[in-house]
Amino acid sequence: MTATGIILTILIAAVAWVIVSGLCAFFGLSIAMSRSELGGMALMFLGPVAAFGVAAGVSIALIAG
């Protein structure tokens, strides 16, 4: 993969991570306020961590493969 392809892959993964993190924060906050405080907090904090792992894994797979 060329340098441009690598940079583009990383940028797409970063944008996807920001979008997923924002969705996790929004839905986590709404769950925390309406139903389950613990479940909402878990989604707010663990969702972005999991999304980062997936984005990093996909980026590495695309760059390597």
PyMOL Python script that loads the backbone (N, CA, C, O; Angstrom):
from pymol import cmd

cmd.read_pdbstr("""\
ATOM      1  N   MET A   1       0.850  -1.190   0.000  1.00  0.00           N
ATOM      2  CA  MET A   1       0.000   0.000   0.000  1.00  0.00           C
ATOM      3  C   MET A   1       0.886   1.240   0.000  1.00  0.00           C
ATOM      4  O   MET A   1       1.908   1.291   0.684  1.00  0.00           O
ATOM      5  N   THR A   2       0.485   2.215  -0.761  1.00  0.00           N
ATOM      6  CA  THR A   2       1.269   3.444  -0.855  1.00  0.00           C
ATOM      7  C   THR A   2       1.098   4.304   0.403  1.00  0.00           C
ATOM      8  O   THR A   2       0.214   4.071   1.227  1.00  0.00           O
ATOM      9  N   ALA A   3       1.953   5.279   0.516  1.00  0.00           N
ATOM     10  CA  ALA A   3       1.878   6.179   1.680  1.00  0.00           C
ATOM     11  C   ALA A   3       0.545   6.925   1.707  1.00  0.00           C
ATOM     12  O   ALA A   3      -0.028   7.140   2.775  1.00  0.00           O
ATOM     13  N   THR A   4       0.058   7.315   0.537  1.00  0.00           N
ATOM     14  CA  THR A   4      -1.230   8.009   0.471  1.00  0.00           C
ATOM     15  C   THR A   4      -2.349   7.094   0.930  1.00  0.00           C
ATOM     16  O   THR A   4      -3.251   7.529   1.646  1.00  0.00           O
ATOM     17  N   GLY A   5      -2.303   5.831   0.526  1.00  0.00           N
ATOM     18  CA  GLY A   5      -3.312   4.859   0.950  1.00  0.00           C
ATOM     19  C   GLY A   5      -3.292   4.630   2.442  1.00  0.00           C
ATOM     20  O   GLY A   5      -4.344   4.506   3.069  1.00  0.00           O
ATOM     21  N   ILE A   6      -2.103   4.572   3.019  1.00  0.00           N
ATOM     22  CA  ILE A   6      -1.966   4.370   4.465  1.00  0.00           C
ATOM     23  C   ILE A   6      -2.553   5.567   5.213  1.00  0.00           C
ATOM     24  O   ILE A   6      -3.306   5.390   6.170  1.00  0.00           O
ATOM     25  N   ILE A   7      -2.215   6.774   4.783  1.00  0.00           N
ATOM     26  CA  ILE A   7      -2.718   7.983   5.439  1.00  0.00           C
ATOM     27  C   ILE A   7      -4.243   8.057   5.310  1.00  0.00           C
ATOM     28  O   ILE A   7      -4.936   8.389   6.273  1.00  0.00           O
ATOM     29  N   LEU A   8      -4.759   7.748   4.120  1.00  0.00           N
ATOM     30  CA  LEU A   8      -6.202   7.776   3.899  1.00  0.00           C
ATOM     31  C   LEU A   8      -6.911   6.747   4.772  1.00  0.00           C
ATOM     32  O   LEU A   8      -7.969   7.037   5.330  1.00  0.00           O
ATOM     33  N   THR A   9      -6.346   5.557   4.897  1.00  0.00           N
ATOM     34  CA  THR A   9      -6.934   4.514   5.741  1.00  0.00           C
ATOM     35  C   THR A   9      -6.986   4.958   7.196  1.00  0.00           C
ATOM     36  O   THR A   9      -7.999   4.771   7.870  1.00  0.00           O
ATOM     37  N   ILE A  10      -5.907   5.542   7.677  1.00  0.00           N
ATOM     38  CA  ILE A  10      -5.858   6.005   9.069  1.00  0.00           C
ATOM     39  C   ILE A  10      -6.856   7.146   9.292  1.00  0.00           C
ATOM     40  O   ILE A  10      -7.509   7.196  10.334  1.00  0.00           O
ATOM     41  N   LEU A  11      -6.980   8.055   8.332  1.00  0.00           N
ATOM     42  CA  LEU A  11      -7.933   9.159   8.460  1.00  0.00           C
ATOM     43  C   LEU A  11      -9.375   8.655   8.485  1.00  0.00           C
ATOM     44  O   LEU A  11     -10.187   9.130   9.279  1.00  0.00           O
ATOM     45  N   ILE A  12      -9.693   7.696   7.619  1.00  0.00           N
ATOM     46  CA  ILE A  12     -11.043   7.138   7.600  1.00  0.00           C
ATOM     47  C   ILE A  12     -11.331   6.439   8.927  1.00  0.00           C
ATOM     48  O   ILE A  12     -12.419   6.591   9.481  1.00  0.00           O
ATOM     49  N   ALA A  13     -10.368   5.676   9.441  1.00  0.00           N
ATOM     50  CA  ALA A  13     -10.554   4.998  10.729  1.00  0.00           C
ATOM     51  C   ALA A  13     -10.743   6.013  11.853  1.00  0.00           C
ATOM     52  O   ALA A  13     -11.560   5.799  12.749  1.00  0.00           O
ATOM     53  N   ALA A  14     -10.000   7.107  11.815  1.00  0.00           N
ATOM     54  CA  ALA A  14     -10.124   8.136  12.854  1.00  0.00           C
ATOM     55  C   ALA A  14     -11.501   8.799  12.805  1.00  0.00           C
ATOM     56  O   ALA A  14     -12.116   9.024  13.847  1.00  0.00           O
ATOM     57  N   VAL A  15     -11.980   9.107  11.619  1.00  0.00           N
ATOM     58  CA  VAL A  15     -13.307   9.720  11.486  1.00  0.00           C
ATOM     59  C   VAL A  15     -14.387   8.757  11.966  1.00  0.00           C
ATOM     60  O   VAL A  15     -15.315   9.155  12.669  1.00  0.00           O
ATOM     61  N   ALA A  16     -14.258   7.474  11.578  1.00  0.00           N
ATOM     62  CA  ALA A  16     -15.230   6.472  12.028  1.00  0.00           C
ATOM     63  C   ALA A  16     -15.216   6.358  13.550  1.00  0.00           C
ATOM     64  O   ALA A  16     -16.271   6.233  14.171  1.00  0.00           O
ATOM     65  N   TRP A  17     -14.022   6.401  14.158  1.00  0.00           N
ATOM     66  CA  TRP A  17     -13.925   6.297  15.613  1.00  0.00           C
ATOM     67  C   TRP A  17     -14.591   7.494  16.292  1.00  0.00           C
ATOM     68  O   TRP A  17     -15.274   7.332  17.303  1.00  0.00           O
ATOM     69  N   VAL A  18     -14.398   8.679  15.746  1.00  0.00           N
ATOM     70  CA  VAL A  18     -15.023   9.871  16.328  1.00  0.00           C
ATOM     71  C   VAL A  18     -16.545   9.777  16.243  1.00  0.00           C
ATOM     72  O   VAL A  18     -17.247  10.123  17.193  1.00  0.00           O
ATOM     73  N   ILE A  19     -17.051   9.309  15.102  1.00  0.00           N
ATOM     74  CA  ILE A  19     -18.509   9.180  14.939  1.00  0.00           C
ATOM     75  C   ILE A  19     -19.062   8.147  15.920  1.00  0.00           C
ATOM     76  O   ILE A  19     -20.061   8.401  16.593  1.00  0.00           O
ATOM     77  N   VAL A  20     -18.416   6.990  16.003  1.00  0.00           N
ATOM     78  CA  VAL A  20     -18.900   5.947  16.916  1.00  0.00           C
ATOM     79  C   VAL A  20     -18.787   6.402  18.367  1.00  0.00           C
ATOM     80  O   VAL A  20     -19.677   6.116  19.168  1.00  0.00           O
ATOM     81  N   SER A  21     -17.721   7.097  18.716  1.00  0.00           N
ATOM     82  CA  SER A  21     -17.563   7.603  20.081  1.00  0.00           C
ATOM     83  C   SER A  21     -18.661   8.599  20.425  1.00  0.00           C
ATOM     84  O   SER A  21     -19.200   8.582  21.532  1.00  0.00           O
ATOM     85  N   GLY A  22     -18.989   9.462  19.479  1.00  0.00           N
ATOM     86  CA  GLY A  22     -20.069  10.416  19.701  1.00  0.00           C
ATOM     87  C   GLY A  22     -21.409   9.722  19.894  1.00  0.00           C
ATOM     88  O   GLY A  22     -22.194  10.105  20.762  1.00  0.00           O
ATOM     89  N   LEU A  23     -21.672   8.694  19.077  1.00  0.00           N
ATOM     90  CA  LEU A  23     -22.915   7.938  19.227  1.00  0.00           C
ATOM     91  C   LEU A  23     -22.958   7.221  20.570  1.00  0.00           C
ATOM     92  O   LEU A  23     -23.998   7.198  21.229  1.00  0.00           O
ATOM     93  N   CYS A  24     -21.834   6.634  20.981  1.00  0.00           N
ATOM     94  CA  CYS A  24     -21.782   5.952  22.283  1.00  0.00           C
ATOM     95  C   CYS A  24     -22.034   6.939  23.412  1.00  0.00           C
ATOM     96  O   CYS A  24     -22.747   6.622  24.364  1.00  0.00           O
ATOM     97  N   ALA A  25     -21.460   8.123  23.317  1.00  0.00           N
ATOM     98  CA  ALA A  25     -21.670   9.129  24.359  1.00  0.00           C
ATOM     99  C   ALA A  25     -23.131   9.563  24.404  1.00  0.00           C
ATOM    100  O   ALA A  25     -23.713   9.690  25.481  1.00  0.00           O
ATOM    101  N   PHE A  26     -23.721   9.789  23.229  1.00  0.00           N
ATOM    102  CA  PHE A  26     -25.109  10.235  23.173  1.00  0.00           C
ATOM    103  C   PHE A  26     -26.053   9.165  23.731  1.00  0.00           C
ATOM    104  O   PHE A  26     -26.873   9.440  24.606  1.00  0.00           O
ATOM    105  N   PHE A  27     -25.921   7.940  23.209  1.00  0.00           N
ATOM    106  CA  PHE A  27     -26.817   6.885  23.665  1.00  0.00           C
ATOM    107  C   PHE A  27     -26.526   6.483  25.106  1.00  0.00           C
ATOM    108  O   PHE A  27     -27.447   6.161  25.857  1.00  0.00           O
ATOM    109  N   GLY A  28     -25.254   6.500  25.499  1.00  0.00           N
ATOM    110  CA  GLY A  28     -24.907   6.185  26.883  1.00  0.00           C
ATOM    111  C   GLY A  28     -25.501   7.185  27.849  1.00  0.00           C
ATOM    112  O   GLY A  28     -25.988   6.814  28.917  1.00  0.00           O
ATOM    113  N   LEU A  29     -25.462   8.462  27.474  1.00  0.00           N
ATOM    114  CA  LEU A  29     -26.040   9.498  28.328  1.00  0.00           C
ATOM    115  C   LEU A  29     -27.556   9.358  28.408  1.00  0.00           C
ATOM    116  O   LEU A  29     -28.140   9.513  29.480  1.00  0.00           O
ATOM    117  N   SER A  30     -28.194   9.065  27.276  1.00  0.00           N
ATOM    118  CA  SER A  30     -29.649   8.921  27.306  1.00  0.00           C
ATOM    119  C   SER A  30     -30.066   7.683  28.103  1.00  0.00           C
ATOM    120  O   SER A  30     -31.074   7.715  28.808  1.00  0.00           O
ATOM    121  N   ILE A  31     -29.302   6.596  27.997  1.00  0.00           N
ATOM    122  CA  ILE A  31     -29.606   5.398  28.796  1.00  0.00           C
ATOM    123  C   ILE A  31     -29.385   5.689  30.278  1.00  0.00           C
ATOM    124  O   ILE A  31     -30.187   5.287  31.121  1.00  0.00           O
ATOM    125  N   ALA A  32     -28.299   6.387  30.591  1.00  0.00           N
ATOM    126  CA  ALA A  32     -28.001   6.701  31.992  1.00  0.00           C
ATOM    127  C   ALA A  32     -29.095   7.576  32.603  1.00  0.00           C
ATOM    128  O   ALA A  32     -29.432   7.423  33.777  1.00  0.00           O
ATOM    129  N   MET A  33     -29.643   8.483  31.816  1.00  0.00           N
ATOM    130  CA  MET A  33     -30.655   9.382  32.350  1.00  0.00           C
ATOM    131  C   MET A  33     -32.030   8.722  32.448  1.00  0.00           C
ATOM    132  O   MET A  33     -32.821   9.077  33.322  1.00  0.00           O
ATOM    133  N   SER A  34     -32.323   7.766  31.562  1.00  0.00           N
ATOM    134  CA  SER A  34     -33.673   7.218  31.540  1.00  0.00           C
ATOM    135  C   SER A  34     -33.787   5.874  32.261  1.00  0.00           C
ATOM    136  O   SER A  34     -34.723   5.676  33.037  1.00  0.00           O
ATOM    137  N   ARG A  35     -32.864   4.956  32.025  1.00  0.00           N
ATOM    138  CA  ARG A  35     -33.058   3.608  32.539  1.00  0.00           C
ATOM    139  C   ARG A  35     -31.998   3.195  33.552  1.00  0.00           C
ATOM    140  O   ARG A  35     -32.254   3.131  34.754  1.00  0.00           O
ATOM    141  N   SER A  36     -30.823   2.922  33.046  1.00  0.00           N
ATOM    142  CA  SER A  36     -29.784   2.319  33.879  1.00  0.00           C
ATOM    143  C   SER A  36     -28.553   3.214  33.912  1.00  0.00           C
ATOM    144  O   SER A  36     -27.878   3.398  32.900  1.00  0.00           O
ATOM    145  N   GLU A  37     -28.275   3.755  35.061  1.00  0.00           N
ATOM    146  CA  GLU A  37     -27.115   4.645  35.162  1.00  0.00           C
ATOM    147  C   GLU A  37     -25.813   3.886  34.890  1.00  0.00           C
ATOM    148  O   GLU A  37     -24.938   4.384  34.181  1.00  0.00           O
ATOM    149  N   LEU A  38     -25.689   2.695  35.448  1.00  0.00           N
ATOM    150  CA  LEU A  38     -24.458   1.924  35.282  1.00  0.00           C
ATOM    151  C   LEU A  38     -24.275   1.485  33.834  1.00  0.00           C
ATOM    152  O   LEU A  38     -23.173   1.562  33.291  1.00  0.00           O
ATOM    153  N   GLY A  39     -25.356   1.024  33.209  1.00  0.00           N
ATOM    154  CA  GLY A  39     -25.267   0.600  31.807  1.00  0.00           C
ATOM    155  C   GLY A  39     -24.909   1.757  30.891  1.00  0.00           C
ATOM    156  O   GLY A  39     -24.109   1.602  29.967  1.00  0.00           O
ATOM    157  N   GLY A  40     -25.502   2.916  31.147  1.00  0.00           N
ATOM    158  CA  GLY A  40     -25.193   4.086  30.336  1.00  0.00           C
ATOM    159  C   GLY A  40     -23.756   4.529  30.489  1.00  0.00           C
ATOM    160  O   GLY A  40     -23.098   4.877  29.509  1.00  0.00           O
ATOM    161  N   MET A  41     -23.270   4.516  31.715  1.00  0.00           N
ATOM    162  CA  MET A  41     -21.870   4.896  31.942  1.00  0.00           C
ATOM    163  C   MET A  41     -20.916   3.901  31.284  1.00  0.00           C
ATOM    164  O   MET A  41     -19.891   4.291  30.726  1.00  0.00           O
ATOM    165  N   ALA A  42     -21.258   2.616  31.354  1.00  0.00           N
ATOM    166  CA  ALA A  42     -20.418   1.605  30.710  1.00  0.00           C
ATOM    167  C   ALA A  42     -20.352   1.842  29.203  1.00  0.00           C
ATOM    168  O   ALA A  42     -19.281   1.756  28.601  1.00  0.00           O
ATOM    169  N   LEU A  43     -21.504   2.141  28.595  1.00  0.00           N
ATOM    170  CA  LEU A  43     -21.520   2.412  27.156  1.00  0.00           C
ATOM    171  C   LEU A  43     -20.721   3.664  26.831  1.00  0.00           C
ATOM    172  O   LEU A  43     -20.002   3.698  25.832  1.00  0.00           O
ATOM    173  N   MET A  44     -20.838   4.692  27.662  1.00  0.00           N
ATOM    174  CA  MET A  44     -20.117   5.940  27.402  1.00  0.00           C
ATOM    175  C   MET A  44     -18.610   5.752  27.445  1.00  0.00           C
ATOM    176  O   MET A  44     -17.889   6.357  26.653  1.00  0.00           O
ATOM    177  N   PHE A  45     -18.124   4.917  28.366  1.00  0.00           N
ATOM    178  CA  PHE A  45     -16.680   4.787  28.535  1.00  0.00           C
ATOM    179  C   PHE A  45     -16.087   3.596  27.789  1.00  0.00           C
ATOM    180  O   PHE A  45     -14.972   3.689  27.277  1.00  0.00           O
ATOM    181  N   LEU A  46     -16.807   2.487  27.718  1.00  0.00           N
ATOM    182  CA  LEU A  46     -16.256   1.301  27.065  1.00  0.00           C
ATOM    183  C   LEU A  46     -16.516   1.281  25.567  1.00  0.00           C
ATOM    184  O   LEU A  46     -15.754   0.671  24.817  1.00  0.00           O
ATOM    185  N   GLY A  47     -17.587   1.943  25.119  1.00  0.00           N
ATOM    186  CA  GLY A  47     -17.879   1.992  23.691  1.00  0.00           C
ATOM    187  C   GLY A  47     -16.748   2.590  22.868  1.00  0.00           C
ATOM    188  O   GLY A  47     -16.322   1.973  21.892  1.00  0.00           O
ATOM    189  N   PRO A  48     -16.245   3.771  23.225  1.00  0.00           N
ATOM    190  CA  PRO A  48     -15.135   4.348  22.470  1.00  0.00           C
ATOM    191  C   PRO A  48     -13.861   3.504  22.530  1.00  0.00           C
ATOM    192  O   PRO A  48     -13.105   3.464  21.560  1.00  0.00           O
ATOM    193  N   VAL A  49     -13.616   2.829  23.656  1.00  0.00           N
ATOM    194  CA  VAL A  49     -12.428   1.969  23.762  1.00  0.00           C
ATOM    195  C   VAL A  49     -12.541   0.797  22.786  1.00  0.00           C
ATOM    196  O   VAL A  49     -11.590   0.467  22.078  1.00  0.00           O
ATOM    197  N   ALA A  50     -13.727   0.173  22.762  1.00  0.00           N
ATOM    198  CA  ALA A  50     -13.947  -0.933  21.836  1.00  0.00           C
ATOM    199  C   ALA A  50     -13.892  -0.446  20.392  1.00  0.00           C
ATOM    200  O   ALA A  50     -13.331  -1.124  19.531  1.00  0.00           O
ATOM    201  N   ALA A  51     -14.465   0.712  20.124  1.00  0.00           N
ATOM    202  CA  ALA A  51     -14.441   1.258  18.764  1.00  0.00           C
ATOM    203  C   ALA A  51     -13.019   1.564  18.320  1.00  0.00           C
ATOM    204  O   ALA A  51     -12.680   1.369  17.153  1.00  0.00           O
ATOM    205  N   PHE A  52     -12.187   2.040  19.236  1.00  0.00           N
ATOM    206  CA  PHE A  52     -10.785   2.302  18.899  1.00  0.00           C
ATOM    207  C   PHE A  52     -10.074   1.009  18.541  1.00  0.00           C
ATOM    208  O   PHE A  52      -9.298   0.964  17.586  1.00  0.00           O
ATOM    209  N   GLY A  53     -10.339  -0.053  19.314  1.00  0.00           N
ATOM    210  CA  GLY A  53      -9.714  -1.348  19.019  1.00  0.00           C
ATOM    211  C   GLY A  53     -10.113  -1.866  17.649  1.00  0.00           C
ATOM    212  O   GLY A  53      -9.272  -2.367  16.902  1.00  0.00           O
ATOM    213  N   VAL A  54     -11.390  -1.749  17.317  1.00  0.00           N
ATOM    214  CA  VAL A  54     -11.860  -2.201  16.007  1.00  0.00           C
ATOM    215  C   VAL A  54     -11.256  -1.347  14.891  1.00  0.00           C
ATOM    216  O   VAL A  54     -10.799  -1.882  13.881  1.00  0.00           O
ATOM    217  N   ALA A  55     -11.252  -0.027  15.067  1.00  0.00           N
ATOM    218  CA  ALA A  55     -10.698   0.863  14.035  1.00  0.00           C
ATOM    219  C   ALA A  55      -9.209   0.593  13.831  1.00  0.00           C
ATOM    220  O   ALA A  55      -8.730   0.569  12.698  1.00  0.00           O
ATOM    221  N   ALA A  56      -8.480   0.390  14.928  1.00  0.00           N
ATOM    222  CA  ALA A  56      -7.051   0.103  14.810  1.00  0.00           C
ATOM    223  C   ALA A  56      -6.825  -1.241  14.122  1.00  0.00           C
ATOM    224  O   ALA A  56      -5.951  -1.361  13.264  1.00  0.00           O
ATOM    225  N   GLY A  57      -7.609  -2.249  14.495  1.00  0.00           N
ATOM    226  CA  GLY A  57      -7.462  -3.571  13.887  1.00  0.00           C
ATOM    227  C   GLY A  57      -7.755  -3.557  12.406  1.00  0.00           C
ATOM    228  O   GLY A  57      -7.021  -4.156  11.621  1.00  0.00           O
ATOM    229  N   VAL A  58      -8.824  -2.877  12.010  1.00  0.00           N
ATOM    230  CA  VAL A  58      -9.165  -2.796  10.589  1.00  0.00           C
ATOM    231  C   VAL A  58      -8.090  -2.018   9.826  1.00  0.00           C
ATOM    232  O   VAL A  58      -7.723  -2.402   8.716  1.00  0.00           O
ATOM    233  N   SER A  59      -7.587  -0.940  10.404  1.00  0.00           N
ATOM    234  CA  SER A  59      -6.534  -0.159   9.752  1.00  0.00           C
ATOM    235  C   SER A  59      -5.288  -1.003   9.544  1.00  0.00           C
ATOM    236  O   SER A  59      -4.698  -0.979   8.464  1.00  0.00           O
ATOM    237  N   ILE A  60      -4.883  -1.746  10.562  1.00  0.00           N
ATOM    238  CA  ILE A  60      -3.688  -2.579  10.450  1.00  0.00           C
ATOM    239  C   ILE A  60      -3.896  -3.667   9.392  1.00  0.00           C
ATOM    240  O   ILE A  60      -3.001  -3.957   8.598  1.00  0.00           O
ATOM    241  N   ALA A  61      -5.095  -4.263   9.399  1.00  0.00           N
ATOM    242  CA  ALA A  61      -5.377  -5.314   8.406  1.00  0.00           C
ATOM    243  C   ALA A  61      -5.350  -4.744   6.977  1.00  0.00           C
ATOM    244  O   ALA A  61      -4.813  -5.378   6.069  1.00  0.00           O
ATOM    245  N   LEU A  62      -5.919  -3.565   6.780  1.00  0.00           N
ATOM    246  CA  LEU A  62      -5.923  -2.964   5.444  1.00  0.00           C
ATOM    247  C   LEU A  62      -4.522  -2.564   4.999  1.00  0.00           C
ATOM    248  O   LEU A  62      -4.156  -2.746   3.838  1.00  0.00           O
ATOM    249  N   ILE A  63      -3.746  -2.022   5.924  1.00  0.00           N
ATOM    250  CA  ILE A  63      -2.395  -1.584   5.575  1.00  0.00           C
ATOM    251  C   ILE A  63      -1.508  -2.803   5.293  1.00  0.00           C
ATOM    252  O   ILE A  63      -0.718  -2.794   4.349  1.00  0.00           O
ATOM    253  N   ALA A  64      -1.642  -3.850   6.113  1.00  0.00           N
ATOM    254  CA  ALA A  64      -0.798  -5.027   5.948  1.00  0.00           C
ATOM    255  C   ALA A  64      -1.218  -5.868   4.740  1.00  0.00           C
ATOM    256  O   ALA A  64      -0.384  -6.514   4.105  1.00  0.00           O
ATOM    257  N   GLY A  65      -2.529  -5.854   4.426  1.00  0.00           N
ATOM    258  CA  GLY A  65      -3.003  -6.807   3.451  1.00  0.00           C
ATOM    259  C   GLY A  65      -3.277  -6.259   2.105  1.00  0.00           C
ATOM    260  O   GLY A  65      -3.685  -6.998   1.209  1.00  0.00           O
TER     261      GLY A  65
END
""", "prot")
cmd.dss("prot")
cmd.show_as("cartoon", "prot")
cmd.util.cbc("prot")
cmd.orient("prot")
